[in-house]
């Protein structure tokens, strides 16, 4: 028997339903432009220790990945991902639809290895024809990964160093970030992620 149930099949926690009932008659402007989102954005900035952070609200993971990658990646560049990465496997060509090729590296328990990323970029720029090729412009990782594994602080710092060396943006997909930040044994905090990535998002999954 196949089961297609997931966490979206569940109802809301009673306290959430109570809050929705209490605010049901309150009118707000569009999502992201209301006072509730403004308050949430300020809480996120404080939690990240990033008072100047630009906090935006989007409505789903695929839309967020597509919007961010298109915004931070030059038009002549692609996005580097583990071959198991969500943008490569599960997003139905959404990234390619914006004109950005997904450039894959082999995964190691779902993760990209910084040394392999460095070698990939070094080989790319050593090619005399690299100006006619798809540049590596953004590096995409997810935390937790598609395998449920977590990046360590050392791994994130190593990826950041490679991105700085080759002028790439580092984007962290946080669809399941709550799980990663509260996992036993993790040494990565929300402030570390805010410091080491160019863009990340906090998902509700």
ChimeraX attribute file (.defattr): number of C-alpha atoms within 10 A of each C-alpha:
attribute: neighborCount
match mode: 1-to-1
recipient: residues
	/A:1	3
	/A:2	4
	/A:3	5
	/A:4	6
	/A:5	8
	/A:6	7
	/A:7	7
	/A:8	8
	/A:9	8
	/A:10	8
	/A:11	8
	/A:12	10
	/A:13	8
	/A:14	9
	/A:15	9
	/A:16	10
	/A:17	11
	/A:18	12
	/A:19	10
	/A:20	12
	/A:21	10
	/A:22	10
	/A:23	9
	/A:24	9
	/A:25	8
	/A:26	7
	/A:27	8
	/A:28	11
	/A:29	8
	/A:30	8
	/A:31	13
	/A:32	17
	/A:33	12
	/A:34	12
	/A:35	12
	/A:36	11
	/A:37	16
	/A:38	14
	/A:39	10
	/A:40	14
	/A:41	18
	/A:42	17
	/A:43	13
	/A:44	18
	/A:45	17
	/A:46	14
	/A:47	14
	/A:48	17
	/A:49	15
	/A:50	14
	/A:51	12
	/A:52	9
	/A:53	15
	/A:54	11
	/A:55	16
	/A:56	13
	/A:57	14
	/A:58	13
	/A:59	11
	/A:60	12
	/A:61	19
	/A:62	19
	/A:63	13
	/A:64	19
	/A:65	24
	/A:66	19
	/A:67	15
	/A:68	17
	/A:69	24
	/A:70	21
	/A:71	11
	/A:72	17
	/A:73	19
	/A:74	17
	/A:75	14
	/A:76	15
	/A:77	20
	/A:78	25
	/A:79	29
	/A:80	26
	/A:81	25
	/A:82	28
	/A:83	19
	/A:84	21
	/A:85	26
	/A:86	20
	/A:87	26
	/A:88	22
	/A:89	13
	/A:90	11
	/A:91	16
	/A:92	12
	/A:93	15
	/A:94	17
	/A:95	23
	/A:96	17
	/A:97	11
	/A:98	14
	/A:99	14
	/A:100	24
	/A:101	19
	/A:102	25
	/A:103	20
	/A:104	19
	/A:105	18
	/A:106	16
	/A:107	14
	/A:108	13
	/A:109	14
	/A:110	23
	/A:111	26
	/A:112	28
	/A:113	17
	/A:114	18
	/A:115	12
	/A:116	13
	/A:117	23
	/A:118	18
	/A:119	11
	/A:120	15
	/A:121	18
	/A:122	12
	/A:123	11
	/A:124	17
	/A:125	15
	/A:126	10
	/A:127	11
	/A:128	8
	/A:129	9
	/A:130	12
	/A:131	11
	/A:132	9
	/A:133	13
	/A:134	17
	/A:135	23
	/A:136	26
	/A:137	24
	/A:138	26
	/A:139	27
	/A:140	26
	/A:141	26
	/A:142	29
	/A:143	25
	/A:144	23
	/A:145	24
	/A:146	18
	/A:147	14
	/A:148	14
	/A:149	15
	/A:150	24
	/A:151	20
	/A:152	14
	/A:153	16
	/A:154	11
	/A:155	15
	/A:156	20
	/A:157	18
	/A:158	18
	/A:159	23
	/A:160	20
	/A:161	16
	/A:162	21
	/A:163	22
	/A:164	12
	/A:165	11
	/A:166	14
	/A:167	12
	/A:168	24
	/A:169	22
	/A:170	25
	/A:171	23
	/A:172	23
	/A:173	25
	/A:174	23
	/A:175	23
	/A:176	19
	/A:177	23
	/A:178	16
	/A:179	15
	/A:180	24
	/A:181	18
	/A:182	12
	/A:183	13
	/A:184	8
	/A:185	10
	/A:186	13
	/A:187	15
	/A:188	18
	/A:189	15
	/A:190	16
	/A:191	14
	/A:192	15
	/A:193	22
	/A:194	19
	/A:195	15
	/A:196	19
	/A:197	18
	/A:198	15
	/A:199	20
	/A:200	24
	/A:201	23
	/A:202	16
	/A:203	16
	/A:204	12
	/A:205	13
